[in-house]
Amino acid sequence: MMRQYELVERVAAYKPDLDEGLLNRAYVYAMQKHGSQMRASGDPYFSHPLEVAAILTEMHLDEATIAVALLHDTIEDTDATRKEIDQIFGSKIGQLVEGLTKLKRLDLVSKKAEQAENLRKLLLAVADDIRVLLVKLADRLHNMRTLGHMREDKRARIAHETMDIYAPLAGRMGMQGMREELENLAFRHINREAYDTITERLAELRERHAETIETIERDLTERLHANGIEAKVTGRQKKPYSVFSKMQRKALSLEQLSDIFGFRVIVGDEDACYRTLGIIHRTWPTVPGRFKDYISTPKQNDYRSIHTTIVGPSRQRVELQIRTQQMHEIADYGIAAHAVYKDGGFDQNKPVVLSKDSNAYGWLRRTIELLAEADNPQEFLEHTKLELFQDQVFCFTPKGRLIALPRGATPIDFAYAVHTDIGDTCVGCKVNGRTMPLVTELRNGDEVEIIRAKGATPPQAWESVAITGKARSAIRRAARISIRRQYSGLGQQILERTFARSGKSFSRDALKPLIGKVGHRDIEDALAAVGRGELSSQDVLRAVHPDYQDSRAKRVPGPGGEKGWFNIDTAAGMIFRVPGLATNGSGEPGTDAIPIRGVGDDLPVRFGPDGAVPGDRIVGILEPGKGITIYPIQSPALIAFDDEPENWVDVRWDIDAGMNTRFPARIALAVINEPGTLAEVAETIAANDVNIHNLSMTAMAEDFTRMIVDLEVWDLQHLNRTLSQLRAKPCVSEVSRMNG
C-alpha cells in the first residue's frame, strides 16, 4: 500500500507548488475513518481510495482531485458527514465528495427508470465539474482490476455495467487509455473463453513479429531523422477486446485482420505531422481508403491524429498514427489532459468545467438537452446509450458547416443535427447534389442539402430509420403532438355533438374550471382523452351540467327478427327505426354527424376488419386508445357493442369527386380448385382497377377452395361492379361481401 509521503512525491513530481497539507489531511482523515474496514480481497479498505488517487496521479491531476479520491467513500461507508468534510477541507471538496456519494451505483439490473435517473445525475454533475467523472472512472477502474475477488453473479453484473456505461463514457470524454483497459477487464469476465483465446493468439503473433516491429521502428525513425524530423516511433498491438469487436463487426477471422499491429509516430509540432505524412507516403505505397485526418477535423471526443495505412517493408500492411506529444496525451487522457492544458490549471475552490471549444463539452451539452426533450427516463437512457456507442462520419451543409454524426446516420439524422425545426419539416434531401432517399446512409465528406416543406410533420416510421438520440426524440415528440392534436380535435367534435343533442352548448371556458374533476391537467389533455375513448363525453356533460338527466337512446334488434336496428328513447318511451345512429329518422345520418374522409383524414380513424366504403351506411365506435373504428351498419361485429351506447358515434362520409382515395372491403369467394382459377380471379379484379391488399386461401373440400380477399376500391358502386363480374366467372361458385 502506498505511503503518505509517496503520494505527495507523486503529485510534487508534476506540480511543484502543490498544497501538501491538503493531501496529508485527506490521507490521514480517510485512513482513520475507514479504520479496520476490509475489502473482499482481504486488503484494508483504505487501499481502495488510495489506489484511486494513484490512478489520478498518472493523469497529472491537481491535489484537490487527489484529495476527493481519497475521501470519495467516507460519507458513503463511514460516519463522516458533509459538514465535517466542509470544515476540514472546504465546501468545494465537500460538494464533490457528496456528489460522488449520490452517484455510488449505476445498476444495470435495477429498474430502467432508476438506472436512467442515476445516469442523469452523473451527467449533470459532470457538467458542473469534470472532476466528478475523473474520480468516478478511476474508482471504477480500480474496482475492475480487483473484480476477481467478488462473487460470480456480482462480477457479471459489474462487468456488463462497465461495458455498457463506463467504458463508452470514458471514450466519449476522450480518455482512450482508460476506455481500453475498462473494456478488456470487462471482456475478461463477460466472455472468458474468447478473452483467453485471443490473448494467447496475440502473444504468439507478438513473439513471431517482434523482429519485424523493431525493423519498422528503426527504419521509420532513421528515415524521418534523415529529413530533419525528430520522432519517437513505437509499435503497438491491438487490445483483445478491440480485436474481438472488430472480428464480430466485420465477420472476420483473426488472421484476416490487417491492423493488429500499428505504430505511433510522435513528432514536435503540427507542421511536422504533415511533413512526416509526406515522407511516409513518398517512401511506401499507401492502402487506398485508409487515410483519415483527425487533426483538421477532430473527433467528437477531441481526438486529433493523422491515420494512414501503408504497405510496409515486408509487404505487410502497417497502420500509422502521426501526432504531437500534446495530441498523444489528449488521446490517452482526454478531458483530464484538456484540464491540465488550460491556462492557470486547476483551482481547488472553483469548479473545473470543459471548455466550450471542446467537442466533448458539445456532446455533453447536447446529451443534457435530451433530459428536457425525453418524455421519460427510459427514453433518455436509450438515447444516451445510442450516442455513447457510435463511431463518427463527418458531413457538410451547403454552406460548409461541419456536422458530426454517428456512423450509419441518414439525412434524417443530419436534418435534426442542424436544427429540430429543419428535421420536423424535412421532406427530401440532396446528397452531393443528387436527389437521394432519406434512408441513404451518409459517408465521410458528403454534402447534404435538406429539402423542406412548410407545415410538414415527420412520419412516425422515421423513428426506426433515425439512429441519433436527438432525431428519435424529436420524431417521437412530433408524433405525440400530432396524435394529441388529432384526438383533441376529435374529442371536441364529439363533445360538441353530445352537448348539442342534449340541448346544451359546449365551450372550452365552461370546461376549464372542471379539468381536475375529470382527472386531467389541461383542456387539450381532456379533449384528447375523449377522442381516444378514455373519457366519456356523457361524463364531461354531467360534470359541466350536474342536473342533466340521461335520455340517451338504447339500440335494440328489430322485433320479430325483422332485419335492421331500432332506437328506444328512454326518456319518451318512443321506438323509431334508424339504420345508423341518425337522429332525423330519414335513414340518413344526421347533419351533426362527424364527417369521415378515410384513414388519411386528420382524425384518428380506422376501419373495422371487414372494411367500409363510401355508399355504405356507417356507424363509428369509440374504442379506448384507438379513436373511432368505422363499421357498416349491417356488420355483425356491432353486436359486441350493444351494451356500450355511450361509445356509439354518429358519422357520415365526406367524399368529393376530386378525392383519390381507396377504401377497404373484404370479400369471400368459393372457387373451383383447378389450375388457373387464382389467375382468373386476380385478372378480373385487376381489370376493374381494384387493388388486392391481402389474400388467403383455405381448402373447403376436394373440389372447392375458399378465398378471403382484402380489396381497396373507390366506393360501393365500384365494389358491386367487381362482385358482379366475379360471379359471372365459371370458376367462381359463390362470392359475397364479408360484413353481413
N, C-alpha and C positions, 0 to 999 in steps of 0.2 A: 504494500500500500504506500502511495506517495506521501512523503513527509511534508510538513508545513513549509519548510524553507525551500524544498524542491519546487513546490508550486509557485512560490514567489519568484524563484530564479527563472522559471519557465516564462513567466509574464515579463519579467525585467529584461529578458533577452531581446524582446521586440518592442518593449515600451519602458524605456529607462525612467520616465517620470511618473511611474505608477504610484497609486496610493497604497503603499504596503500595509498600512494599518487596517484598511478596509478588508484586504484579503485575510490578514491574520485574525481579525474579529470574526469574519464569516467562517473560517476554518474551525476555530475553537468552538463557536456557538453551535454549528451543525454537529460537530463531533460529540459535544456534551448532550445535545438534545436527542440524538439517535442512540446514544449510550450503548446499551448491551443488545440492541436490536440486531437480528441476524437475517441474512438473505437465504433463499432456498439452497444456494450453493454451499452454505455453511460459513461464508465470509461475513465479517461485520457489515451491517447495513451501511455504515458511513462510507464504505469503499465505493458504493454506487455513485452518490453525488460527487465524490472526489474524482472518479473516472469520467463522469460527465464534464466536470470542469477541465480535466486534462484534454479531452476531445476538443473543447472550445479553445484551449491554448494553441492547438495545432492550426486553428484558423486565425490566430493572432488577434483575438478579441480582447476588449478592454477589461479592466479589473472589476467593473460593476457587473458585467455579464458573467464573469467567472464567479463572483460572489453570489449572484442569483442562482447559478448552477449548484453551488454548494448548499444553498438554502431551499432549493425548489421543493423538497419533500417535507420540510419541517412543519408547516401548517397542516399538511395532509396526514402525516404519520406520527407527530409528536404533540406535546402540549403547548407548542409555540403558538403565539397569536399574532395577528396582523399588527395590532397596536404595539406589541413588544418589538417586532421587527422594524416598524417605523421609527421607534425611539432610538434603536441601536444603529440602524443602517440608513435611515432616511426614507421618506414617503415613496419615492420613485421605485426603489428596490422592493419595498413592501408591496407596492402595487403590482409589480411584475411577479413576485412570488405568489401573491394571492391569485393573480390571473392564471398562472400555471396550475394552481391547485384546482381551480374550477374546470380546467381542461385536462383533468387527470386521465380520462379514458375516452377513446373513440371506439366504442364497442360494436363491431360488425354483427354480432349475434343478438344485439338488443333490437328493440323496435326501430324501424327505419326513421320514424319521426324523432326519436331520441338521438340516434346517430347523426341525423342531419342538424339537429339543434346544437350538438357538440361541435360539429364541423363549422357551423355558422359562428359560434363563439370564438373558435380558433382563428378564423379568417378576420373577424372584426378586431380581435386582439392584435393580430399581426399587422393590420393596417395602422393600428395605433403605435406599435413599437415592434420592430422586426426581431428584437432580442427574444421575444416570446417564442417565436418559431425556432430560432437558433438553439435555444436551450431545450425546447421540446424535441427537436430532431436529434440532438446529441443524447438526450435521455433515452429516446427510442433506440438509437444505435447501440448504446451500451447494453440495454435490455436484450437486444437481439444477439449480441455477442455472447451473452450468458444464458441464452434461452434453453440450452440443453439440460439445465437443472430443473426445468418446470415439468409438470405432468404433461402427458402426450396430448390430451384434448386441449389443454391451455396453450401448448406450443403451436398447435394447428391454428387455433383462433387468432393468436397474436401474429403468426406468420402471414396469414391471409390479410389481416388488418394492415400490416406493414406494406404488403404488396399492393393493396388496393388504395391506400390513402397516403401513407407517409413517404414511400419511395417516389411516386409520381409527383407529390407535392415538393419534395426536395429538388426534383428535376425541373419543375416549373419555376422554382426560385433560382435556378442556375447552378445548384450545388451537385454537380455531376459525380464527383468522387463519392459523396455520401449516398447518392442515389444508387450507384453501382454496388456499394457494399451492402446497403439495405436489401436490394433485390437479391443478391447472391445469398445472403444469410437467410432470407425468407424462402428462396428457392430450395435451399438445402433441407428445410423442414417440410415444405409442401410436396416436393417430389424428390425424395432422397435418392431413388434409384437412378433417375435421369441426371441428377446432380453428380453423383459418383461416377457415372459412365462418362459424362462429358469432361469432368475434371481429370479423369485418368487419361482420356484421349488427348486433351490439351497438353498434359505433362509430356506425353510421348512426342507430340508434334514439336513442343518447345525444345526438347532434347535433340530431336532429329534436325531441326533447322537452326540450332544455336550458331553454327559457323556462318550460315548464310546471313543471319541477322547481324552478326559482327561485321561481316564484309560490307553490307549495305550501309551500316552506320559509319564505317570508316570511309567508304567511297564518297558518301554524301558530304561528310564533314570536310574532306580534302578538296572536293570539287568546289564547295562554297568558299572555302578559305582561299583557294586559288583565284577566286573572283572578288576578293576583298570583303567577304561576309563572314563574320564570326558567328557560328551557330552551334547549338547544343542539340545533337541528334540522338534520340533514344528509341529503341524498338519497344513495342508494347503488344500484348496479346489480349484478344477479346476475353471478357469475363464469361464464366459458364452460363449465367442467365441470358446474357446478350446473345451468345451463340444459340442457346436453346430457343429463344423467342424468334430469332431470325429463321431458324430451321422450321419452326412451326408456321410462321407467317408466310414463308415463300415455298413451303413444302420441299425443302432441300435436305440432302444428307450432309453430314459434317464435311465430307470430302469435297462437296460441291461449293462450299463457301470459299470465296476468293479473298476475303478480307479478315481472316482470323488474326493475321499479323499486320500491324501498322507501325508507322513511325511518326514521331512528333519532332518537328524542327522548330526550335525556339531561337528567335533572332532578336536584334536590338530594337528595331522600331517598325512602324507600319510600312514605310517605304521599303525596308529590307525584305518584308514579307513578299511583296510583289516582284522584287528583283530575284529573290530566291525561286519564286514560281517560274519566272522566265528561264533561269538557268536550268532548272529541272526539266522543263518541257523541251528545251533545246537539246538536252542530253539523252533523254529516254522517251520512247513513244508513249503517248497518253492513251488511256482507255476512253473511247467516246461516251459521253453522257455521264461521266463520273467526276465532273468538276463542279464545285459549289463555292461561291464567295460569300461567306458569312461575315466578312469584315465590312463590306459596303452595305450588306443587308443582314444585320444581326438577327438571330432567332428571338422568339418572344421572351426567352429567359435571359437575354442579353449575351448569349454565347457568340463569340467572334473568333473566326479562324478561316483559313482557306483549306479546302479539301480537294485533293486530286488523286487520281489513281494512275500509275504508270506501269509499263511492262519492264520489270527490273532486270538486273544483270544476268540472272539465271532463267530468264524468260518467264518468270512468275509475276503475277500481279502484286503490286505493292501500293498500299494506301498511305498517303502522306497528309499530315495536318501541319500547316505552317502558321505560326502565331508569335506574338511577343510574350515576354515574361508576364506582363500585366494581364494580357488576354488569357494566358495559361492559368493564372491564379483565379481569375474570374470564372473560367470554365470549371475549375475544381471546387471553388468555394462560393461562387455565385453572389448572392446578396451580402454574405459576410465580407467578401472581398470588396464589394461596392462600398460598404460602410467604412472599411479601412481606408479606401482611396478618397473618401470625401474630405474636403478641406476642413482642417480642425479636428478630424477624427471624432471620437466619442465624447460625450459629456454625460456623466452618470446621472445627473439631475434633470436631463432633458430626454424626451423620447427619441429613439432612433427610427426614422421612417425612411422608406425608399424614396429616392429622387424621382420627381415627376418625369424626368427624361428616361427613366429606366423602363424597359419593356415589361419586366416583372411587376413593376408598380401598375402599369396599364392593365396587365392581366388581372391583378388583384382587384383593381378598381372595377373592372367590368364584371368580375365574379360577384363582388359585393352588390353591384347593381341588380343582379339576379335575385338577391334576397328580397328586394321590393317587388320584382316582377313575378316571381313564382307564387302560385296560389297556396302552396302548402310546402312543408319542409322536405317531403319526399321528392317533389319536383326540383327543388333547389339542389338536393343531393345528386339527383340524376344528371342535371346539367353540369354540376361541378366535376363529377367523375368523367363526363364526356370531354370536358376541357382538359383535365389532368392527363389523360392518356393519349392525346393526339399529337402526332408529328405535324409539320407545317408545310404549306405551299404559300408562295408569295405572288399575289396578283395586283393588277393596277386598274385604277379608274381611268376613263378617257383623259382626265386632266393630270394624270401621273401620280395620283395619291397611292401609296403602297398599302395594301390590305393583306394582313397575315391571317391565314385560315388553316384549320386542321386538314390534314391530308384526306382526300376523298370528298372535300366540300364541293358544293354545287353553286350555281349562280344565285339560288335562293339564299344560301348562307352568306354569299357575298353581299347581296342587297341588304340584308339585315345588319351585316357588319358595318356598312356605310351609315345607315340610319334606319331606325324602326319604321318610319313613315315610308321610306323607299321600299322596304320589304313588303309592307302591307299593301302597297299599290302596284307591286310588280306584276306584269302580265307576260313578259317575254324578255329575251336578252340577245345580245350580240357578243360573241367571243372572238377576239381578234378580227373584228369587222364582219364576221359571218353570223347570220341568224342561227341560233342553236337551241335545242330543247333546254328547258330549265333544269333537267335532271343530269345535264352534262357534268362529268367530273372535271374539275379545274386542275390545271397543271401550272408549274412554276413559270412565271413570266407572262401568263395570259392577261390580256387587256379585256376587261368586262364592262360592257355598257348595258345598263338596266333599262328596259322599256316599261313605262308606267302608264296607268290609265286612271283618271280621276274617278273616285268612287269605288274602285276595285277593292275586293277583300280577299285575303289568302284562303284557298280551299283547305279544308281540314286535312286532306290527304297529303298535303305538303309536310306535315309533321313527320311522316315516315320517310320522307326524302331528305329533309334537313338533318345535318349532323351536329351543328353547333347548339349549345345550350341557349344562346340568345335567340336564334331563329326559332327553335322549338317552342320556347317560352312565349315568344310574340305570336306565333301561329295559334298556339293553344288559347292564348288570351283573346285574340281576334275572333276565334271560333266561339268562345264563350260569350263574347259581347254580341256577336251576330245572332247566335241561338237565343240568347236572352231577349234581344230586341224582337225577334220573331215571335217568341212565346208571349212577350209582353203585349205586342200588337194583337195577337190572337186573344189573349186574356181580356184586353179592353173591349174587343168586339163582342166577346161572349157576355161580358158584364153589361154592356150597353143594351144588348138584346134581352137579357134576363130582366133587367130593370124595366125596359120598355113594355114587356109582356105583363109585368106586374103593375103597370100604370105609374111607374116611378121614373125619375130622371137620374142617370148616373153622372157623377162628376168626380174628378180626382180630388178636388178640395174636400168633398164630403168624406172621402176615404182616408185622407191624411191623418186626422186625429185618432183613427181606429187601427193604424198599422200594427201597433203592439198587440192589439186584441186578436188580430187574425194571424199573429205569430211570425211577422216578417219585419225586416229592418227599414224598408222604404217602399214607395209606391211601385217602382219597377219590379222589385222582387215579388210583391204581392200579385201584380198583374201576370208576371211570368209563371207564378205558381198556379194561377187559374188556367193559363194557357196550357200548362203541362198536365192539368187534371189533378194536381196535388191539393188544390184548394177549391172547394165547391163554390160556384157562383151564387148558389142559394144561401150559403153560409155568409158570404160577403153582403148579400142583400139583407139578411136578418141582422147583421152587425150594424149596418147603416140605418135600417128601419126595424127596430126591435118589435114593433107592433104588427109587422107583416104576417098575414096568415097564408100558409101554403095552399094554393089551389091548383097545383100542377096536375096535368092530365096523366092518367095511367094508361099504358099501352097494353092492349089485350088482343088475343086472336079473335077473328070473327065468329059469331055464333053458328052452330050447325056445321062447322067445318068449312064455312064459306071462305074462299081464298081472299087474303087481304088482312089488314090490321085495323083496329079501332082505338080511339082515344076515349077514356071515360073522364069527364070533367068532374073531379072530386068535389068541387065547390057547388056546382049547379046540378050535378046528377044527370047530365046530358051525355048521350052517346052519339058520336058522329064519325063517319068513315073518313080516314085520311091515309093516303098511300105513303106518306113520309111523315115528317113532323110539321107539315104545312098547317098554318093556323087559319087559312082563309077558306077551307072546305072545298076548294076547287079541284083538288087533285094535283095542284102545282105548289111548289114551295112558296112560302110567304115572302113578301117583299123585304122583310127584315132578316132573311136568311143570309148566312155568311157566304160570300162568293168564293168558289173554288175554281182555280185555273189548272192545277196539276201539281205534280211533285216539284216542279221547278218554281212554284209560286213562292212568294215571300212569307208565307205562313208555314208552320211546321205541320205539313200534311203528308200522309201516306195512304196507300190503298190497301184494302184487305187482300188476303192471299188469292182470291179469285178475280180481283181487279174490278174496275168500273170505268165506263166510257161515256162521253157526252151523249145524251139521249136517254141514258138510264135515269130513273128517279132514284135519288141517292139520299142517304142519311149519314151524319157524322157521329162517331162515338169518341168521346173524350177519354183517353186512356192515360192514367198517371204516368208521367215521364216520357210519353210518346207523342203527345199532341193529338191531333184529330186523325182517326182512321176512317176512310170513306168506304161504305158498303152500298151496293144496290139494295133497294128497299125490299126486294124479294129474297135476299140472301138468308139462308137458314142460320148462318152464324150469328145473326142478330138476336136469336132466341136466348143466347147466353147473357144478354144484357137487359133482359126484361125487368129484372129487379133493381136496375140502376137508372131510373128515369132522369136523375139529375145529370147524367153523363151524355144524354142524347142532345145533339146539336143540330139545329135547322141549317142546312147548307143547300146551295144551288150552284149550277155550272155558270161560269163567267167566261164564255168562249166567243172569240170573234173570228171572222173569216181569215184574217191575216196571221193567225197563230199557226206555228209549225210544230205542234206538239202531238206526240203519240201517247196513247193511254193503254194500260194493261188490261188484258182479258184472258181468261183461261178456258180452254175448250177440251172436251173428251171425245175421242173417236174410237169406234170399234172397226178394225180394218182386217181384210183377209191377209192371212200370213203367207205371203208369196213374194218372190224376188221382184223388186221394182216398186212395191207399194209405198215405201217411205219416200222414194224419189218422186212419185206421182203426187203424193200429199204435199211435199215441200214445194214442188213446181207450181201447184195450184195456189198455195199460199203466197209464193213469191210473185206470181202473175198478177195478184190483186194488190201488190205494193204493201204487203203486210210483213212485218218483221217477226221472226221467231226468236224469242228471248231465251226459252228453255224448252226441253223436250225429254219425256221419259216414256219408256215402253215396257209393258208387262204382258206376259202370255196369259190369255183368258182361257183358251182351250187349244187343241191341236191345230185348228184351222183359223183361229182369230187372235188378234193382238189388240190390247187396249193402249191407246196413246193419250197422254196428257200433255197438251201443248200450251205454253205461255206465249201469247201473242202481244204485239203492240200495234194498235190501229188508231185511225183518226177519230172515229165516232161510232155510234151504234149502227148507222146505215152501212158503213164500211165493213163492220163485223158481220152483219146479217148477210151481206152480199157474198162474203167469203164463205160463210157457213153453207149457203145455198149451193155454191159451186162445188164445195166438198161433198155435199150429199149426192150430187149428180154423178160422182165418180163411181164406176163399177166396183172398185176395190174397197170402197167405204160402205160398211153396213149401217153405221149409225154415227151421227155427230150431234153434239149438244153443248151448250154453254154451261159451265160449272158454277152456277150461283142460284140454282133453283128455278 
